[in-house]
């Protein structure tokens, strides 16, 4: 798919829809021919025949958003410095994901197909990326990953939101380096920004009810939180909590991959609840505060 969605912006995907492991990437036909993100599927490069790429802007390090960077050796590639180590080193990538710490299977690492990404330059919160006609403002939106960023075309009130994607699943925080409090702050920042149009990495173009969609997306995170607290009305081990399937209500195949991301997501959310004093833990069990 190579679809014109707004003026000089084209949406690309090799899959039917943008559901992981597929994603939506965006080609900007400006003075600087630019891609926002590259997917995991290497057949993606075939979609760009006849369309030069001068620069790649990565929203974050995840493989479904940077997986084809290495196929564009002539392009400038830029990213936020907090995510660059995981784009250039498989060891750091494993640490960011928690692959070693939480006992992930080797087939998960193989599936994610790590390739070091060349990085030409970096951007920071508030920087302006000049593409010619389009000026993109960098908005650092950490939590999904440490260096996750959105990009705002202020003139058109259009936001490239990356993996703050407005899917029904809600915010995703299944990495060792994810942070629920940061996701909340990042989403509150986008709600205050109040964009007119969002181009997201897994939902595509959203141009109706954007403000309400952002708020509903944030509410899904709080729904997860309520379910965790309800489950912890009695002491539970992390293993028991994982099999409650609070984050992923249904586990697909292979089940051990869903188990891994369910477990890591719970660890990340429990950090917030412990910090807020809403949950206690003693030994191997967690329970809502005051329930011992």
Long-range contacts (C-beta under 8 A, 24 or more apart in sequence): 1-47, 2-27, 2-47, 2-48, 2-51, 5-199, 5-204, 5-205, 6-156, 6-158, 6-197, 6-199, 6-205, 7-156, 8-133, 8-134, 9-158, 9-199, 11-199, 11-204, 11-205, 12-44, 12-47, 12-48, 13-39, 14-39, 14-41, 14-43, 14-44, 14-47, 15-41, 17-204, 18-165, 18-200, 18-201, 18-202, 18-203, 18-204, 19-202, 20-64, 20-202, 21-64, 21-111, 22-64, 23-64, 23-65, 23-201, 23-202, 24-199, 24-200, 24-201, 24-202, 24-203, 24-204, 25-65, 25-201, 26-160, 26-199, 27-51, 27-53, 28-131, 28-134, 30-131, 30-132, 30-133, 30-134, 31-131, 31-132, 31-133, 32-130, 32-131, 32-132, 34-131, 35-72, 35-75, 36-151, 36-160, 36-199, 37-65, 37-66, 37-162, 37-201, 38-65, 38-66, 38-67, 38-68, 38-69, 38-71, 38-72, 39-64, 39-65, 39-67, 39-68, 40-64, 40-67, 40-68, 40-112, 40-113, 41-67, 41-68, 42-67, 42-68, 42-71, 44-68, 44-71, 45-71, 45-72, 55-131, 57-123, 57-129, 57-136, 57-151, 58-83, 58-87, 58-117, 59-148, 59-149, 59-150, 59-151, 59-160, 59-162, 59-163, 59-201, 60-144, 60-145, 60-147, 60-148, 60-149, 60-162, 60-163, 61-86, 61-87, 61-93, 61-96, 61-145, 61-147, 62-145, 62-163, 63-112, 63-113, 63-114, 64-201, 65-162, 65-163, 65-201, 66-117, 67-113, 67-115, 69-115, 69-117, 69-118, 70-115, 70-116, 70-117, 70-118, 73-118, 76-120, 76-121, 77-117, 77-118, 77-119, 77-120, 78-119, 78-120, 78-121, 78-122, 78-123, 78-129, 79-117, 79-119, 79-122, 79-123, 79-147, 80-122, 80-123, 80-124, 80-138, 80-140, 80-146, 80-147, 80-148, 80-149, 81-122, 81-124, 81-147, 82-142, 82-145, 82-146, 82-147, 83-145, 83-146, 83-147, 83-148, 84-119, 84-122, 84-147, 86-145, 86-177, 87-116, 87-117, 87-119, 88-116, 88-117, 88-119, 89-116, 90-114, 90-116, 95-176, 95-177, 96-145, 96-146, 96-175, 96-176, 96-177, 97-175, 97-176, 97-177, 97-264, 98-175, 98-176, 98-177, 98-264, 98-267, 101-176, 102-176, 102-260, 102-263, 102-264, 102-267, 103-260, 104-260, 105-256, 105-257, 105-260, 107-254, 108-257, 108-260, 111-257, 123-149, 125-149, 136-160, 139-189, 139-190, 139-193, 141-186, 141-187, 141-189, 141-190, 142-179, 142-182, 142-186, 143-171, 143-173, 143-178, 143-179, 143-180, 143-181, 143-182, 143-183, 143-184, 143-185, 143-186, 144-171, 144-172, 144-173, 144-178, 144-183, 144-186, 145-175, 145-177, 145-178, 146-177, 146-179, 148-186, 150-190, 152-193, 152-195, 156-196, 156-197, 157-194, 157-195, 157-196, 157-197, 158-195, 158-196, 158-197, 158-198, 158-199, 159-190, 159-193, 159-195, 159-197, 159-198, 159-199, 160-198, 160-199, 161-190, 161-198, 161-199, 161-200, 161-201, 162-200, 162-201, 163-200, 163-201, 163-202, 164-190, 164-200, 164-217, 165-200, 165-201, 165-202, 165-203, 166-198, 166-200, 166-203, 166-206, 166-213, 166-214, 166-217, 167-200, 167-202, 167-203, 167-217, 168-220, 169-220, 170-217, 170-220, 170-221, 170-223, 170-224, 171-217, 171-218, 171-220, 171-221, 172-265, 173-265, 173-268, 173-269, 174-247, 174-261, 174-262, 174-264, 174-265, 174-268, 175-264, 175-268, 176-264, 176-267, 176-268, 178-264, 178-265, 178-268, 179-268, 179-271, 179-272, 180-221, 180-268, 180-269, 180-271, 180-272, 181-272, 181-275, 183-221, 184-218, 184-221, 187-214, 187-217, 187-218, 187-221, 188-218, 190-214, 191-215, 191-218, 224-269, 225-269, 225-272, 225-273, 228-266, 228-269, 228-270, 228-273, 228-279, 229-273, 229-278, 229-279, 229-288, 232-279, 232-286, 232-287, 232-288, 232-291, 233-287, 233-288, 233-291, 234-287, 234-291, 235-285, 235-286, 235-287, 235-291, 235-292, 236-285, 236-286, 236-287, 237-284, 237-285, 237-286, 238-263, 238-266, 238-267, 238-270, 238-284, 238-286, 241-266, 241-286, 242-266
